[in-house]
Amino acid sequence: MSKKIKPSLSKKSSEESSTESSKENSAKSSQFNFIDLFCGAGGLSLGLEMAGLKNIFSNDVDVNSINTIRANYPDTVAVCEPIEFINEKKLKDYIGDKKVHLVAGGPPCQGFSTIGKGDPSDKKNSLFQHFVRVVEILRPEFVMFENVTGLVATKNENTVKSIIGAFGRIGYKLHIRILESQHYGVPQKRKRTLIVGCKKEYSFTFPRASYDTKHNNLYIPAKTLGGALLELENYLQENKQQKNKEYELHDVKAKHIKKQIDLDRLKHIPEGRYIRYKENEEELLPAHLRLGIDWENIKEGRLRENHYHRLSRNKPSPTINTHNFHYYHPTEHRQFTLRELSVIQSFPPNYTFCGTSEKAISMQIGNAVPPLMAKAVGEEIFKSLTIGNIQNHRIENVDHIDHINSIDDIDNIRYGAFTYDDRKTLTAHWKKRQEEIKAKKEKGKEKEI
């Protein structure tokens, strides 16, 4: 069982501590309830609870994830069961007469398309349809789900059209945005597609960036990897008498390099550097330690991922995923422990992860929504629920696309969502896309004639 969940490790003023304590208490007695489908390790749930909402039901098919939820949320009904089996009667059994204000989760979206293949036997297609089905049963004020940035890529336009149509038919307007985790206090650069749907009488605004951005012409830097590792070390020192899950997931010795050749190569890699191109290899490694790659014939002239990537303490970490084999500690000759990876994701250091293997826990950590990013979105939902009907208040902070009506709106979101080598490439991509849209419209007019 975990101890009380805390959203941050840093020392706070009494006013800040009081605010966070009141939010934790408000989650327990909140008038706003949510359920979390495809919940995984509960990163989304943790963030939403930090924002003041209450998790009353979680569901996943992975037993390790459900055990993680049960360990951290003893008051939440957590069920390991395929979503296909969850019907209206079962929902009534699980949550009783409690009002659900938000259905949240991470349903697979890529298979959900009524255009193109539209294969009804597609498993991913079916899973997203069941997510929509649960929303239709419960009719919450809000819906929130996340996916990879590729969801809004041009090749997935049919998927996005289907999502817009599915929620539009049951009375929800959708707000879609690519969010970057470092903007919300997460010591990691991670882009995700966040989709928030609300009933037409409610408003919603995505949160503005709080870090790695300017406020009143003053730059607020992002939280760094070094800061996160230092806070974890301080926490472990302060609690070193308690030999529990925190230490089980922080076996530093087990993460030291086993193969001599890898160790010898890593010793030549300075902090913040890696090997991906021929130039990197020639600069950093002596001839006898080079990788033996045919650089002239390799696709795109580069490795698919950075190799021997010794991360920098002075920057946010790159994206944590389910396998982090190429990431190495900034100053030590080793990979990162599971506990280090979890705090980079912004989980508190005392969060309990349950699993039958290291891989099972690594999967949960890598697939999770960073809690602090979820918290930022949750606060906007909480604010809208508190204010109530859109007609009763003036909307502020309008720096967002109001809601998504067509695929053309997605192009505004797509712009800047992906990583390009330079701004010129991005601009060229944008112009090309605009030309394609224009040509498509003109072709449509010709057909009408």
Buried (B, 14 or more C-beta within 10 A) or exposed (E): EBBEBBBBBEEEEEEEEEEBEEBBEBBEEBEBBBBBBBBBBBBBBBBBBBBBBBBBBBBBBBEBBBBBBBBBBEEBBBBBEEBEEBEEEEBEEBBEEEEBBBBBBBBBBBBBBBEEEEEEEBEBBBBBBBBBBBBBBBEBBBBBBBBEBBBBBEEBBBBBBBBBEBBBEBBBBBBBBBBBBBBBBBBBBBBBBBBBBBBEEBBBBBBBBBBBBEEEEEEEEBBBBBBBBBBBBBBBEEBEEEEEBBBEBBEBEEBEBEEEEBEBBBEBBEBEBBBBBBEBBEEBBEEEBBEEBEBEEEEEEBBEEBBBBBBBBEBBBBBBBEEBEBBBBBEBBBBBBBBBBBBBBBBBBBBBBBBEEEEBBBBBBBBBBBBBBBBBBBBBBBBBBEBEEBEEEEEEEEEBBEBBEEBEBBBEBBBEBBEEEEEEEBEEBBEEBEEEEEEEEEEEEEEEE
